[in-house]
Amino acid sequence: MRKVLISIALVLTLVLSFAVPVFAAPSADVTVTAAPSYISITIAQNTWTVNGLDDDGKIDPDTTYYSNETGATGDTTAPTATVVDGDCYFEVVNASTVITDLTTNMIHFTGGDAMQNIETGYANNGASAYGASTYVTGAAWPGAAVIVKNSGSDAMTSSLAATTNIKFGIAIKTQSDAWSTGSAMTSTVTVTATES
């Protein structure tokens, strides 16, 4: 009888072991990652006193000024043939997660003589009107200078890689006629990043 009981117990154990899988997984997980298209820039050195980097900050009519990095070369010294960091006072600090284009617009000056943006670039000016252009590190000067308008300027740099910073400068040619006041003028340069 004992043999029969042991045989029945053995058969039941084998049957039950096949009926309930020991290593079965009733569910599985999938990890989902969502990376946003995020555009964020700031500008290091966000003020510039024209001709103030190595001089007294007073400007003359019919003169071109450049925003150099330290003023060591002077505000009236043009960038090198291939623009280097030292030719550029401003830096776009780029925290964007996507490739971007950067556009620069500059409004008319207010106060004093209130120079108007002639919108034809740094090489041009007129009565009560200034011209402006931007340039970036690595670009050819003056061939790659980009005309700065009140709005609707072309990109000063295209396809800037995500989280890549870039330095830039501004060239301004002051109005051709004499000043009518001795009061300071102010303008704003707006740099806008858009996804390429």
N, CA and C of each residue as an Amber inpcrd file, in Angstrom:
protein
   588
   0.8150000  -1.1730000   0.0000000   0.0000000   0.0000000   0.0000000
   0.8710000   1.2530000   0.0000000   1.9310000   1.1160000   0.7310000
   2.8500000   2.2350000   0.8180000   3.4210000   2.5890000  -0.5540000
   3.7030000   1.5810000  -1.3850000   4.2160000   1.8180000  -2.7180000
   3.1840000   2.5420000  -3.5760000   1.9570000   2.1780000  -3.4170000
   0.8830000   2.7930000  -4.1980000   0.7300000   4.2500000  -3.7900000
   0.7880000   4.5500000  -2.4970000   0.6640000   5.9340000  -2.0200000
   1.8340000   6.7920000  -2.5030000   3.0050000   6.2420000  -2.4570000
   4.1840000   6.9830000  -2.9330000   4.0480000   7.2150000  -4.4330000
   3.5700000   6.2450000  -5.1670000   3.3860000   6.4070000  -6.6180000
   2.3310000   7.4470000  -6.9150000   1.2190000   7.4570000  -6.1660000
   0.1510000   8.4520000  -6.3790000   0.6740000   9.8470000  -6.0350000
   1.4080000   9.9780000  -4.9500000   1.9610000  11.2680000  -4.5400000
   2.9360000  11.7820000  -5.5960000   3.7440000  10.9070000  -6.1550000
   4.6960000  11.2770000  -7.1840000   3.9670000  11.7390000  -8.4450000
   2.9340000  11.0420000  -8.8520000   2.1460000  11.4090000 -10.0320000
   1.4790000  12.7600000  -9.8010000   0.8840000  12.9950000  -8.6280000
   0.2330000  14.2800000  -8.3280000   1.2520000  15.4220000  -8.3320000
   2.4130000  15.1730000  -7.8000000   3.4610000  16.2000000  -7.7840000
   3.8630000  16.5560000  -9.1970000   4.0540000  15.5830000 -10.0710000
   4.4160000  15.8510000 -11.4510000   3.3070000  16.5880000 -12.1940000
   2.0660000  16.1980000 -11.9790000   0.9230000  16.8390000 -12.6420000
   0.8160000  18.2890000 -12.1940000   0.9240000  18.5320000 -10.9010000
   0.7990000  19.8940000 -10.3810000   1.9730000  20.7820000 -10.8300000
   3.1400000  20.2180000 -10.9550000   4.2870000  21.0340000 -11.3650000
   4.1420000  21.4970000 -12.8140000   3.4740000  20.7390000 -13.6710000
   3.2280000  21.1670000 -15.0420000   2.0450000  22.1090000 -15.1300000
   1.1270000  22.0510000 -14.2140000  -0.0840000  22.8630000 -14.2540000
   0.1820000  24.2990000 -13.8180000   1.1230000  24.5520000 -12.9120000
   1.4030000  25.8980000 -12.4180000   2.8480000  26.2460000 -12.7690000
   3.0700000  27.0160000 -13.8190000   4.4360000  27.3640000 -14.1830000
   5.0750000  28.2160000 -13.0800000   6.2800000  27.8790000 -12.7510000
   6.9750000  28.5750000 -11.6730000   7.5160000  29.9380000 -12.1340000
   7.9730000  30.0640000 -13.3890000   8.6270000  31.2860000 -13.8630000
   7.7320000  32.1220000 -14.7950000   6.4560000  32.0350000 -14.7400000
   5.5600000  32.7680000 -15.6300000   5.5650000  34.2510000 -15.2850000
   5.5350000  35.1600000 -16.3290000   5.4640000  36.6070000 -16.1450000
   4.1350000  37.0850000 -16.7120000   3.1950000  37.4640000 -15.8640000
   1.8800000  37.8660000 -16.3510000   1.8610000  39.2630000 -16.9730000
   2.9560000  40.0930000 -16.8200000   2.9850000  41.4290000 -17.4170000
   4.4280000  41.8030000 -17.7380000   4.5910000  42.8300000 -18.6030000
   5.9170000  43.3370000 -18.9620000   5.8170000  44.8450000 -19.1160000
   6.9050000  45.5730000 -18.8610000   6.9130000  47.0350000 -18.9130000
   7.6060000  47.5380000 -20.1770000   7.1500000  48.7000000 -20.6540000
   7.7810000  49.4240000 -21.7480000   8.1050000  50.8170000 -21.2150000
   9.3490000  51.2680000 -21.3450000   9.7330000  52.6120000 -20.9220000
   9.5210000  53.5610000 -22.0860000   8.7870000  54.6560000 -21.8680000
   8.4970000  55.6460000 -22.8970000   9.2290000  56.9310000 -22.5340000
  10.0440000  57.4460000 -23.4640000  10.7740000  58.6880000 -23.2530000
  10.2500000  59.7300000 -24.2230000   9.9820000  60.9320000 -23.7310000
   9.4930000  62.0300000 -24.5700000  10.4060000  63.2310000 -24.3670000
  11.2340000  63.5580000 -25.3650000  12.1500000  64.6960000 -25.2860000
  11.5390000  65.8790000 -26.0260000  11.2940000  66.9900000 -25.3350000
  10.6450000  68.1340000 -25.9810000  11.5840000  68.8980000 -26.9190000
  11.0000000  69.5310000 -27.9230000  11.7230000  70.4970000 -28.7520000
  11.7210000  71.7910000 -27.9490000  12.8370000  72.0800000 -27.3230000
  12.9330000  73.1900000 -26.3780000  13.9000000  74.2180000 -26.9400000
  13.4560000  75.4720000 -27.0300000  14.3140000  76.5480000 -27.5180000
  14.4890000  77.5650000 -26.4080000  15.7460000  77.8050000 -26.0480000
  16.0550000  78.7620000 -24.9920000  17.4340000  79.3570000 -25.2300000
  17.4940000  80.7090000 -25.3220000  18.7810000  81.3870000 -25.4520000
  18.8410000  82.5510000 -24.4720000  20.0320000  82.9050000 -24.0850000
  20.3020000  84.1460000 -23.3620000  21.5150000  84.7880000 -24.0240000
  21.7240000  86.0550000 -23.7230000  22.8530000  86.7660000 -24.2950000
  23.7850000  87.1890000 -23.1650000  25.0270000  86.7300000 -23.2470000
  26.0370000  87.2050000 -22.3160000  26.4550000  88.6080000 -22.7820000
  26.8270000  89.4600000 -21.8520000  27.1770000  90.8530000 -22.1800000
  26.0060000  91.5260000 -22.9090000  24.9210000  91.7480000 -22.2120000
  23.7030000  92.2260000 -22.8890000  23.5720000  93.7460000 -22.9410000
  24.6750000  94.4720000 -22.7920000  24.6790000  95.9170000 -23.0430000
  25.9470000  96.2780000 -23.7940000  25.8940000  97.3520000 -24.5500000
  27.0720000  97.8520000 -25.2610000  26.9780000  99.3650000 -25.3370000
  27.9580000 100.0330000 -24.7980000  28.0890000 101.4700000 -24.9820000
  28.9870000 101.6520000 -26.1940000  28.4020000 102.1320000 -27.2860000
  29.1590000 102.2810000 -28.5270000  30.3390000 103.2140000 -28.2680000
  31.5050000 102.7640000 -28.6870000  32.7700000 103.4630000 -28.5040000
  33.1300000 103.6220000 -27.0220000  32.5780000 102.7550000 -26.1950000
  32.8630000 102.8220000 -24.7710000  33.7830000 101.7230000 -24.2890000
  34.1590000 100.8160000 -25.1740000  35.0100000  99.7050000 -24.7540000
  36.4270000 100.1670000 -24.4390000  36.9380000 101.1140000 -25.2000000
  38.2810000 101.6210000 -24.9100000  38.3640000 103.1300000 -25.0660000
  37.2310000 103.7940000 -25.0950000  37.2000000 105.2350000 -25.2740000
  36.1800000 105.8100000 -24.2970000  35.7190000 107.0220000 -24.5640000
  34.8440000 107.7170000 -23.6160000  33.3600000 107.4900000 -23.8640000
  33.0080000 106.6690000 -24.8490000  31.6070000 106.3900000 -25.1260000
  30.9320000 107.4530000 -25.9730000  31.6750000 108.4090000 -26.4620000
  31.1140000 109.4410000 -27.3570000  31.3160000 108.9680000 -28.7930000
  30.3110000 109.1890000 -29.6260000  30.3970000 108.7380000 -31.0140000
  30.3830000 109.9330000 -31.9570000  30.9570000 109.7330000 -33.1270000
  31.0030000 110.7630000 -34.1570000  30.0240000 110.4080000 -35.2600000
  29.5450000 111.4120000 -35.9940000  28.7070000 111.0990000 -37.1480000
  29.5480000 110.4590000 -38.2520000  28.8830000 109.7210000 -39.1170000
  29.4880000 109.1190000 -40.3040000  30.7090000 108.2500000 -39.9760000
  30.5870000 107.4680000 -38.8970000  31.6760000 106.6040000 -38.4380000
  31.1170000 105.2210000 -38.1650000  31.8990000 104.1860000 -38.5090000
  31.4760000 102.8150000 -38.2470000  32.1310000 102.3240000 -36.9620000
  31.3060000 101.7370000 -36.0960000  31.7620000 101.1790000 -34.8160000
  31.4630000  99.6860000 -34.7810000  32.3750000  98.9320000 -34.1660000
  32.2640000  97.4710000 -34.0950000  32.3070000  97.0470000 -32.6260000
  31.4950000  96.0710000 -32.2790000  31.4930000  95.5710000 -30.8900000
  32.5280000  94.4650000 -30.7510000  33.7440000  94.8410000 -30.3900000
  34.8200000  93.8780000 -30.1780000  34.7300000  93.2930000 -28.7800000
  35.3750000  92.1540000 -28.5680000  35.2700000  91.4340000 -27.3010000
  35.7480000  92.2450000 -26.1050000  36.9130000  92.8090000 -26.1630000
  37.4650000  93.4940000 -24.9970000  37.7340000  94.9530000 -25.2450000
  37.6110000  95.3890000 -26.4540000  37.9510000  96.7600000 -26.7690000
  39.4350000  96.9310000 -27.0380000  40.2070000  95.8460000 -26.9260000
  41.6510000  95.9390000 -27.1200000  41.9970000  96.4050000 -28.5260000
  41.1460000  96.0730000 -29.4940000  41.3990000  96.4970000 -30.8700000
  40.6600000  97.7940000 -31.1990000  39.8560000  98.2810000 -30.2860000
  39.1410000  99.5380000 -30.5110000  37.8300000  99.3350000 -31.2330000
  36.8580000 100.1670000 -30.8690000  35.5260000 100.0690000 -31.4650000
  35.4860000 100.4640000 -32.9370000  36.5560000 101.0310000 -33.4560000
  36.5590000 101.4130000 -34.8690000  37.4130000 100.4780000 -35.7170000
  37.8470000  99.3600000 -35.1440000  38.6240000  98.3650000 -35.8800000
  37.7020000  97.2440000 -36.3510000  37.6810000  97.0280000 -37.6580000
  36.8120000  96.0020000 -38.2410000  37.2860000  94.6080000 -37.8440000
  36.3880000  93.6340000 -37.8930000  36.7800000  92.2440000 -37.6130000
  37.8350000  91.7540000 -38.6010000  38.5010000  90.6630000 -38.2320000
  39.4690000  90.0370000 -39.1190000  38.7480000  89.3880000 -40.3000000
  39.4930000  89.0130000 -41.3330000  38.8920000  88.4430000 -42.5520000
  38.0300000  87.2280000 -42.2570000  38.4820000  86.3780000 -41.3390000
  37.6430000  85.3070000 -40.8040000  37.4090000  85.6870000 -39.3460000
  36.1810000  85.9630000 -39.0060000  35.8400000  86.4960000 -37.6820000
  36.2650000  85.5170000 -36.5870000  36.9380000  86.0400000 -35.5540000
  37.3590000  85.2500000 -34.4030000  36.5960000  85.7410000 -33.1670000
  36.6640000  84.9680000 -32.0990000  35.9570000  85.3330000 -30.8650000
  36.2890000  86.7480000 -30.3980000  37.5420000  87.1550000 -30.5330000
  37.9520000  88.4820000 -30.0850000  37.2980000  89.6190000 -30.8510000
  36.7450000  89.3270000 -32.0300000  36.0310000  90.3400000 -32.8120000
  34.5900000  90.5050000 -32.3410000  34.1590000  89.6490000 -31.4230000
  32.7450000  89.5650000 -31.0440000  32.5660000  89.8210000 -29.5450000
  31.7740000  90.8150000 -29.2130000  31.5460000  91.1790000 -27.8100000
  30.4410000  90.3430000 -27.1710000  29.4770000  89.9260000 -27.9650000
  28.2980000  89.2410000 -27.4420000  28.4070000  87.7280000 -27.6470000
  27.7450000  86.9710000 -26.7670000  27.6960000  85.5160000 -26.9120000
  26.2740000  85.0340000 -26.6940000  25.7830000  84.2370000 -27.6420000
  24.4910000  83.5780000 -27.4740000  24.7520000  82.3110000 -26.6830000
  24.1520000  82.2310000 -25.5000000  24.2470000  81.0320000 -24.6680000
  23.0120000  80.1980000 -25.0050000  23.2440000  79.0780000 -25.6460000
  22.1760000  78.2950000 -26.2520000  21.8710000  77.0410000 -25.4270000
  20.7000000  77.0120000 -24.8120000  20.2680000  75.8300000 -24.0540000
  19.2330000  75.0250000 -24.8390000  19.0680000  75.3320000 -26.1000000
  18.0580000  74.6630000 -26.9290000  18.4010000  73.1920000 -27.1350000
  17.3630000  72.3760000 -27.2610000  17.5570000  70.9450000 -27.4990000
  17.4090000  70.5870000 -28.9770000  17.2050000  71.6050000 -29.8130000
  17.0250000  71.3890000 -31.2500000  17.9680000  72.3100000 -32.0190000
  18.1630000  72.0430000 -33.2940000  18.9620000  72.8920000 -34.1690000
  18.1770000  74.1780000 -34.4220000  18.8630000  75.3350000 -34.3180000
  18.1610000  76.6170000 -34.4330000  18.8240000  77.5440000 -35.4440000
  18.0310000  78.5200000 -35.9000000  18.5090000  79.6640000 -36.6780000
  18.3990000  80.8790000 -35.7650000  19.3790000  81.7780000 -35.8210000
  19.3630000  82.9840000 -34.9960000  19.2100000  84.2130000 -35.8680000
  18.2250000  85.0330000 -35.5590000  17.9420000  86.2580000 -36.2950000
  18.1150000  87.4460000 -35.3660000  18.6690000  88.5340000 -35.8850000
  18.9160000  89.7330000 -35.0930000  18.2130000  90.9210000 -35.7270000
  17.3690000  91.5870000 -34.9480000  16.7060000  92.8180000 -35.3790000
  17.0940000  93.9470000 -34.4390000  17.1590000  95.1680000 -34.9630000
  17.5400000  96.3410000 -34.1630000  16.6110000  97.4890000 -34.5250000
  15.9330000  97.9970000 -33.5170000  14.9460000  99.0590000 -33.7470000
  15.6360000 100.4230000 -33.8750000  14.8590000 101.4130000 -34.2710000
  15.3520000 102.7880000 -34.3380000  15.8140000 103.2240000 -32.9480000
  16.7820000 104.1260000 -32.9080000  17.1990000 104.7170000 -31.6350000
  16.1240000 105.6810000 -31.1480000  16.0410000 105.8320000 -29.8490000
  15.1590000 106.8420000 -29.2490000  16.0280000 107.7670000 -28.4020000
  15.5420000 108.9780000 -28.1700000  16.3020000 109.9730000 -27.4190000
  17.3260000 110.6340000 -28.3200000  17.8400000 111.7810000 -27.8900000
  18.8670000 112.4830000 -28.6600000  18.4650000 112.6820000 -30.1070000
  19.3540000 112.3130000 -31.0200000  19.0750000 112.4640000 -32.4510000
  18.1720000 111.3630000 -33.0060000  17.9130000 110.3240000 -32.2140000
  16.9850000 109.2540000 -32.5920000  17.2510000 108.7270000 -34.0010000
  18.4780000 108.2620000 -34.2280000  18.8280000 107.7170000 -35.5510000
  17.8570000 106.6080000 -35.9460000  17.4990000 106.5850000 -37.2020000
  16.5910000 105.5840000 -37.7500000  17.4010000 104.5020000 -38.4610000
  16.9460000 103.2560000 -38.3730000  17.6280000 102.1490000 -39.0420000
  17.3230000 102.2190000 -40.5350000  18.3690000 102.4230000 -41.3400000
  18.2040000 102.5460000 -42.7890000  17.9450000 101.1880000 -43.4470000
  18.2580000 100.0910000 -42.7220000  17.9910000  98.7110000 -43.1270000
  18.7250000  98.2790000 -44.3960000  19.9090000  98.8430000 -44.6160000
  20.7090000  98.4330000 -45.7720000  22.1180000  98.0140000 -45.3630000
  22.3710000  97.8370000 -44.0680000  23.6460000  97.3030000 -43.6130000
  24.6100000  98.3490000 -43.0910000  25.6930000  97.8430000 -42.4770000
  26.6580000  98.6950000 -41.7930000  27.4160000  99.6350000 -42.7380000
  27.4810000  99.3260000 -44.0120000  28.2480000 100.1470000 -44.9490000
  27.4540000 101.3540000 -45.4310000  26.2060000 101.4640000 -45.0180000
  25.3410000 102.5320000 -45.5020000  24.7650000 103.3260000 -44.3350000
  24.5480000 104.5900000 -44.6050000  23.8750000 105.4570000 -43.6390000
  23.2270000 106.5910000 -44.4160000  22.6690000 107.5330000 -43.7180000
  22.0410000 108.6720000 -44.3690000  21.7800000 109.7440000 -43.3340000
  21.1210000 110.8230000 -43.7560000  20.7620000 111.8860000 -42.8230000
  19.8290000 111.3050000 -41.7700000  20.2070000 111.4080000 -40.5140000
  19.4500000 110.8900000 -39.3640000  19.2250000 109.3780000 -39.4190000
  20.0410000 108.6690000 -40.1950000  19.8410000 107.2240000 -40.3550000
  21.1580000 106.4700000 -40.2100000  21.0950000 105.3570000 -39.4890000
  22.2670000 104.4980000 -39.3070000  22.0640000 103.1820000 -40.0570000
  23.1730000 102.5100000 -40.3280000  23.1240000 101.1730000 -40.8930000
  23.7660000 100.2110000 -39.9150000  23.3100000  98.9620000 -39.8900000
  23.8650000  97.9730000 -38.9490000  23.9140000  96.5930000 -39.6010000
  24.9160000  95.8280000 -39.1820000  25.0690000  94.4370000 -39.6190000
  25.5860000  93.6290000 -38.4460000  25.3650000  92.3140000 -38.5040000
  25.9410000  91.4130000 -37.5070000  26.9440000  90.4960000 -38.1900000
  27.8300000  89.9480000 -37.3680000  28.8110000  88.9750000 -37.8430000
  29.0320000  87.9770000 -36.7170000  29.3820000  86.7380000 -37.0790000
  29.5640000  85.6720000 -36.0880000  30.9410000  85.0450000 -36.2310000
  31.4210000  84.4640000 -35.1450000  32.6930000  83.7580000 -35.1570000
  32.7110000  82.7150000 -36.2730000  33.7960000  82.6940000 -37.0200000
  33.9610000  81.7210000 -38.0960000  33.4860000  82.1910000 -39.4500000
  32.7340000  83.2930000 -39.4950000  32.2100000  83.7950000 -40.7660000
  33.2420000  84.6730000 -41.4650000  33.0620000  84.8510000 -42.7560000
  33.9420000  85.7300000 -43.5310000  33.5090000  87.1780000 -43.3160000
  34.4960000  88.0550000 -43.1460000  34.2030000  89.4850000 -43.0310000
  34.8090000  90.1910000 -44.2370000  34.0630000  91.0570000 -44.8900000
  32.6930000  91.4720000 -44.6200000  31.6410000  90.6820000 -45.3840000
  32.0780000  89.7020000 -46.1810000  31.1700000  88.9770000 -47.0690000
  29.9860000  88.3190000 -46.3980000  30.1620000  87.8070000 -45.1870000
  29.0660000  87.1020000 -44.5110000  28.3160000  87.9830000 -43.5060000
  28.6290000  89.2800000 -43.4880000  27.8960000  90.1860000 -42.5920000
  26.4170000  90.1920000 -42.9890000  25.5550000  90.1890000 -41.9950000
  24.1100000  90.1240000 -42.2490000  23.4740000  91.4640000 -41.8970000
  22.7080000  92.0120000 -42.8320000  22.0220000  93.2900000 -42.6180000
  21.0310000  93.1450000 -41.4740000  21.0810000  94.1080000 -40.5590000
  20.1570000  94.1220000 -39.4260000  19.0490000  95.1290000 -39.7270000
  17.8170000  94.6630000 -39.6670000  16.6570000  95.5120000 -39.9260000
  15.8670000  95.7200000 -38.6360000  14.8410000  96.5740000 -38.7120000
  13.9210000  96.7350000 -37.5800000  13.2240000  95.4220000 -37.2810000
  12.8300000  94.7300000 -38.3280000  12.2080000  93.4100000 -38.2200000
  12.4120000  92.7020000 -39.5490000  12.3460000  91.3950000 -39.5150000
  12.4570000  90.6270000 -40.7480000  13.8700000  90.4710000 -41.2750000
  14.8720000  90.5910000 -40.4060000  16.2580000  90.3780000 -40.8460000
  16.4600000  88.9130000 -41.2240000  17.4530000  88.6740000 -42.0740000
  17.8430000  87.2960000 -42.3690000  18.5700000  86.7310000 -41.1560000
  18.7150000  85.4220000 -41.1080000  19.4030000  84.7680000 -39.9870000
  20.8800000  85.1440000 -39.9970000  21.4100000  85.5010000 -38.8130000
  22.8490000  85.7890000 -38.7350000  23.6420000  84.4900000 -38.6840000
  22.9930000  83.4040000 -38.2490000  23.5890000  82.0690000 -38.3350000
  22.4530000  81.0640000 -38.4750000  22.6850000  80.0460000 -39.2670000
  21.6750000  79.0140000 -39.5030000  22.1960000  77.6630000 -39.0300000
  21.2720000  76.8130000 -38.6530000  21.5780000  75.4320000 -38.2670000
  22.5900000  75.3390000 -37.1300000  22.3930000  76.1760000 -36.1110000
  23.2450000  76.1170000 -34.9200000  22.8790000  74.8640000 -34.1380000
  23.8570000  74.0290000 -33.8760000  23.6080000  72.7650000 -33.1820000
  23.0420000  73.0090000 -31.7870000  22.2460000  72.0660000 -31.3170000
  21.6610000  72.1530000 -29.9750000  22.7650000  72.3360000 -28.9380000
  22.4810000  73.1430000 -27.9520000  23.3710000  73.4570000 -26.8180000
  24.7510000  73.9530000 -27.2440000  24.8470000  74.5620000 -28.4190000
  26.1010000  75.1340000 -28.8940000  26.0150000  76.6520000 -28.8050000
  26.9560000  77.2670000 -28.1200000  27.0070000  78.7220000 -28.0120000
  27.7300000  79.3010000 -29.2160000  27.4740000  80.5850000 -29.4970000
  28.1810000  81.2650000 -30.5810000  28.3460000  82.7320000 -30.2150000
  29.5040000  83.2840000 -30.5960000  29.7770000  84.7010000 -30.3460000
  29.4210000  85.5010000 -31.5920000  28.9470000  86.7450000 -31.3610000
  28.6270000  87.6140000 -32.4860000  28.9550000  89.0580000 -32.1500000
  29.0440000  89.8550000 -33.1930000  29.2900000  91.2820000 -33.0340000
  28.3220000  92.0800000 -33.8820000  28.3040000  93.3730000 -33.6190000
  27.4370000  94.2890000 -34.3590000  28.3000000  95.4200000 -34.9030000
  28.0740000  95.7620000 -36.1570000  28.7180000  96.9290000 -36.7740000
  27.6370000  97.9740000 -37.0110000  27.9010000  99.1930000 -36.5730000
  26.9400000 100.2920000 -36.7490000  27.6490000 101.4650000 -37.4100000
  27.0770000 101.9680000 -38.4950000  27.5720000 103.1940000 -39.1170000
  26.5920000 104.3050000 -38.7750000  27.0870000 105.3020000 -38.0530000
  26.2270000 106.3810000 -37.5630000  25.7560000 107.2870000 -38.6990000
  24.7700000 108.1050000 -38.3860000  24.1690000 108.9870000 -39.3970000
  25.2250000 109.8610000 -40.0590000  24.9520000 110.2650000 -41.3010000
  25.9260000 111.0190000 -42.0890000  25.9800000 112.4950000 -41.7090000
  24.9150000 113.0280000 -41.1870000  24.8720000 114.4620000 -40.8540000
  25.2730000 114.7090000 -39.3970000  25.5660000 115.9480000 -39.0800000
  26.0120000 116.3260000 -37.7350000  24.8890000 116.1150000 -36.7170000
  25.2920000 115.9190000 -35.4640000  24.3130000 115.7610000 -34.3840000
  23.5900000 117.0790000 -34.1530000  22.3210000 116.9860000 -33.8250000
  21.5570000 118.1900000 -33.5020000  21.4180000 118.3600000 -31.9850000
  21.7540000 117.3060000 -31.2320000  21.7180000 117.3850000 -29.7620000
  22.9430000 116.6720000 -29.2130000  23.1680000 116.8220000 -27.9300000
  24.2580000 116.1020000 -27.2830000  23.7410000 115.0060000 -26.3730000
  22.4620000 114.6530000 -26.5230000  21.8290000 113.6640000 -25.6410000
  22.0550000 112.2370000 -26.1400000  22.1460000 111.3200000 -25.2020000
  22.3450000 109.9080000 -25.5370000  21.1350000 109.3270000 -26.2510000
  21.3900000 108.3430000 -27.0910000  20.3460000 107.6070000 -27.8050000
  20.4020000 106.1500000 -27.3580000  19.2650000 105.4770000 -27.4280000
  19.2000000 104.0750000 -27.0270000  18.4250000 103.2820000 -28.0730000
  18.9120000 102.0830000 -28.3560000  18.2070000 101.1490000 -29.2300000
  18.2370000  99.7770000 -28.5700000  17.4540000  98.8650000 -29.0970000
  17.4250000  97.4910000 -28.5950000  17.6710000  96.5300000 -29.7390000
  18.5740000  95.5940000 -29.4980000  18.8300000  94.5080000 -30.4340000
  18.1410000  93.2650000 -29.8910000  17.3250000  92.6280000 -30.7110000
  16.6140000  91.4220000 -30.2990000  17.1190000  90.2400000 -31.1060000
  17.6280000  89.2370000 -30.3960000  18.0730000  88.0000000 -31.0410000
  16.9900000  86.9550000 -30.8270000  16.5340000  86.3540000 -31.9090000
  15.4620000  85.3590000 -31.8350000  15.9480000  84.0290000 -32.3780000
  15.6760000  82.9650000 -31.6460000  16.0190000  81.6080000 -32.0860000
  14.7540000  80.9110000 -32.5520000  14.8220000  80.2910000 -33.7170000
  13.7170000  79.4930000 -34.2330000  14.2720000  78.1390000 -34.6590000
  13.4420000  77.1260000 -34.6270000  13.8960000  75.7940000 -35.0200000
  14.2010000  75.7490000 -36.5050000  15.3400000  75.1710000 -36.8710000
  15.7410000  75.0750000 -38.2880000  14.8380000  74.1180000 -39.0280000
